[in-house]
Amino acid sequence: GNPAHGPREERMCPAVWPGAVGSGEDAGMLVTRTHLFAAPLDECWAMFSDPDSHVEKFTSMGHRELRVAECERDDTHLRLVIDRLVDVDVPSFAKKVLRPTNQLRSVDEWNRKDDTTCAGTFVVSTKGVPIDISGTTSLTAEGDRFSGLELQLTLEHFEGFFLQPEYFFARNASGGRAERIDFLDSQRARLTGARYPR
């Protein structure tokens, strides 16, 4: 079946290494990462707002001695500060600025904009190491999606049908295949012979 995808998280991270090895000048790069969550935006916001979910994530990555240093949250805002130790295999060219074990502090701030969008910033600092990593984050709910063999649709009233469609409904992050979808209006649809992925 069609994989169900919910909200999309995107992180843009310009990372700057002052006095980068071998250059004699500042070196930097821009990294963008995108994650898709098979859950509605409300559930993703609840997960992001839960410090335990962040501790669990970092623990699964092998980080240790985790401590939630600060947590401020309400229905529309989150500020979370976590300290931890991270063990890394340091390549020879980076041994002048990185140690095998580093103490990291991450500061994440999120703001709930509306029912479809969250946005924020993050900063990761390494104690005693001249590395600054910061960036922006966004969490956006994706809309409903359909694909199939034949579509007849009146756009003015959003009425019609789709034969043998694959579908995804963003509001409950569910998807699958069906024999037919009848669009009753822009807010309602009727599925015939629906099959959901296991």
Secondary structure per residue as TSV (DSSP state, phi and psi in degrees):
chain	resnum	aa	ss	phi	psi
A	1	G	-	360.0	171.7
A	2	N	-	-71.4	128.3
A	3	P	-	-64.7	135.9
A	4	A	-	-85.0	126.9
A	5	H	-	-121.6	138.5
A	6	G	-	-106.7	-134.3
A	7	P	-	-62.0	153.9
A	8	R	E	-110.2	124.2
A	9	E	E	-102.0	132.7
A	10	E	E	-127.9	132.3
A	11	R	E	-118.9	127.7
A	12	M	E	-112.3	125.3
A	13	C	E	-134.2	100.5
A	14	P	E	-80.7	114.8
A	15	A	E	-103.5	130.8
A	16	V	E	-123.8	128.4
A	17	W	E	-109.4	100.6
A	18	P	T	-62.8	138.0
A	19	G	T	60.7	45.8
A	20	A	-	-57.4	143.3
A	21	V	T	-59.2	130.5
A	22	G	T	83.8	-7.8
A	23	S	T	-107.3	-33.3
A	24	G	S	74.8	-0.8
A	25	E	S	-134.4	168.9
A	26	D	-	-63.9	140.7
A	27	A	E	-125.4	143.1
A	28	G	E	-150.8	167.1
A	29	M	E	-155.4	161.2
A	30	L	E	-112.9	124.6
A	31	V	E	-118.0	130.5
A	32	T	E	-120.9	127.6
A	33	R	E	-124.9	139.5
A	34	T	E	-125.8	133.5
A	35	H	E	-123.6	141.4
A	36	L	E	-110.5	131.5
A	37	F	-	-110.5	132.1
A	38	A	S	-87.5	63.2
A	39	A	S	-161.1	152.9
A	40	P	-	-64.4	160.7
A	41	L	H	-60.9	-36.4
A	42	D	H	-60.2	-40.1
A	43	E	H	-69.6	-37.7
A	44	C	H	-65.2	-41.7
A	45	W	H	-62.4	-41.8
A	46	A	H	-62.7	-39.6
A	47	M	H	-65.8	-46.5
A	48	F	H	-63.3	-30.2
A	49	S	T	-82.5	-6.2
A	50	D	-	-97.3	111.6
A	51	P	H	-56.7	-33.5
A	52	D	H	-61.3	-32.9
A	53	S	H	-68.0	-34.5
A	54	H	H	-70.9	-42.1
A	55	V	H	-61.4	-43.3
A	56	E	H	-62.0	-41.4
A	57	K	H	-62.6	-49.1
A	58	F	H	-67.2	-36.3
A	59	T	H	-62.8	-40.7
A	60	S	H	-65.8	-21.1
A	61	M	T	-87.6	1.1
A	62	G	T	91.8	5.2
A	63	H	-	-73.2	153.0
A	64	R	E	-139.7	170.1
A	65	E	E	51.3	49.3
A	66	L	E	-76.6	143.1
A	67	R	E	-145.2	125.4
A	68	V	E	-80.5	104.7
A	69	A	E	-80.2	-28.7
A	70	E	E	-157.4	138.4
A	71	C	E	-148.5	112.3
A	72	E	E	-121.4	126.4
A	73	R	E	-153.5	148.8
A	74	D	-	-145.4	-160.0
A	75	D	S	-68.8	-21.8
A	76	T	S	-126.3	-1.5
A	77	H	E	-143.3	145.3
A	78	L	E	-140.7	133.0
A	79	R	E	-129.4	121.8
A	80	L	E	-133.3	126.1
A	81	V	E	-119.5	124.1
A	82	I	E	-128.8	129.8
A	83	D	E	-102.5	146.1
A	84	R	E	-165.1	162.9
A	85	L	E	-102.4	136.9
A	86	V	E	-128.2	124.7
A	87	D	E	-94.8	132.4
A	88	V	-	-135.8	150.7
A	89	D	-	-84.8	109.1
A	90	V	-	-88.6	121.3
A	91	P	-	-66.7	155.0
A	92	S	G	-57.9	-36.9
A	93	F	G	-69.9	-15.5
A	94	A	G	-106.3	2.9
A	95	K	T	-67.6	-15.7
A	96	K	T	-74.0	-22.7
A	97	V	T	-119.9	-14.9
A	98	L	-	-121.1	145.5
A	99	R	-	-108.5	163.0
A	100	P	S	-62.2	-31.9
A	101	T	E	-123.5	126.9
A	102	N	E	-127.7	144.4
A	103	Q	E	-95.6	116.4
A	104	L	E	-108.0	147.4
A	105	R	E	-127.8	123.2
A	106	S	E	-110.6	136.9
A	107	V	E	-122.1	113.4
A	108	D	E	-111.7	132.4
A	109	E	E	-127.1	130.1
A	110	W	E	-127.1	145.8
A	111	N	E	-130.0	131.3
A	112	R	E	-85.0	111.8
A	113	K	-	-79.9	-47.7
A	114	D	S	-162.4	-160.7
A	115	D	S	-73.9	-9.9
A	116	T	S	-122.5	-6.9
A	117	T	E	-142.5	135.9
A	118	C	E	-128.3	149.1
A	119	A	E	-147.3	156.2
A	120	G	E	-171.6	-164.9
A	121	T	E	-137.2	160.9
A	122	F	E	-143.7	150.2
A	123	V	E	-137.2	131.9
A	124	V	E	-121.1	120.9
A	125	S	E	-117.4	148.2
A	126	T	E	-117.2	120.8
A	127	K	T	-62.0	125.8
A	128	G	T	75.6	8.8
A	129	V	S	-124.9	131.8
A	130	P	-	-79.3	62.7
A	131	I	-	-127.8	126.4
A	132	D	E	-117.0	126.3
A	133	I	E	-126.5	122.8
A	134	S	E	-147.4	163.8
A	135	G	E	-178.3	-172.1
A	136	T	E	-118.0	154.0
A	137	T	E	-131.0	150.7
A	138	S	E	-145.8	145.3
A	139	L	E	-127.9	116.5
A	140	T	E	-126.8	129.2
A	141	A	-	-73.5	130.8
A	142	E	-	-84.7	153.6
A	143	G	-	-83.2	176.6
A	144	D	-	-64.6	145.8
A	145	R	E	-133.8	143.4
A	146	F	E	-139.5	145.2
A	147	S	E	-149.1	149.1
A	148	G	-	-177.6	-166.4
A	149	L	S	-83.9	-40.9
A	150	E	E	-144.7	132.9
A	151	L	E	-127.3	131.3
A	152	Q	E	-126.9	121.3
A	153	L	E	-147.0	132.2
A	154	T	E	-94.4	108.1
A	155	L	T	-64.8	-33.6
A	156	E	T	-58.4	-40.9
A	157	H	T	-112.7	-0.2
A	158	F	T	50.2	54.8
A	159	E	E	-122.3	141.7
A	160	G	E	156.4	-156.3
A	161	F	E	-149.8	162.6
A	162	F	E	-131.4	127.9
A	163	L	E	-95.2	135.7
A	164	Q	S	48.7	54.5
A	165	P	-	-85.6	154.6
A	166	E	E	-102.4	140.8
A	167	Y	E	-143.4	159.1
A	168	F	E	-145.4	126.1
A	169	F	E	-105.0	115.9
A	170	A	T	-66.9	-33.1
A	171	R	T	-62.5	-30.7
A	172	N	T	-124.9	12.2
A	173	A	T	51.5	47.0
A	174	S	E	-123.7	151.7
A	175	G	E	-155.6	174.0
A	176	G	E	166.4	-151.7
A	177	R	E	-128.0	158.9
A	178	A	-	-149.8	165.1
A	179	E	S	-73.8	-34.0
A	180	R	E	-162.2	144.7
A	181	I	E	-121.5	127.0
A	182	D	E	-104.3	120.5
A	183	F	E	-86.4	115.7
A	184	L	-	-85.2	-35.5
A	185	D	S	-167.5	-169.2
A	186	S	S	-70.3	-12.8
A	187	Q	S	-112.7	-12.2
A	188	R	-	-131.9	143.4
A	189	A	E	-145.3	149.0
A	190	R	E	-117.8	125.8
A	191	L	E	-99.4	138.5
A	192	T	E	-119.1	129.3
A	193	G	S	65.3	40.8
A	194	A	-	-73.3	139.3
A	195	R	B	-127.9	124.5
A	196	Y	-	-99.9	144.0
A	197	P	-	-64.9	145.2
A	198	R	-	-77.9	360.0
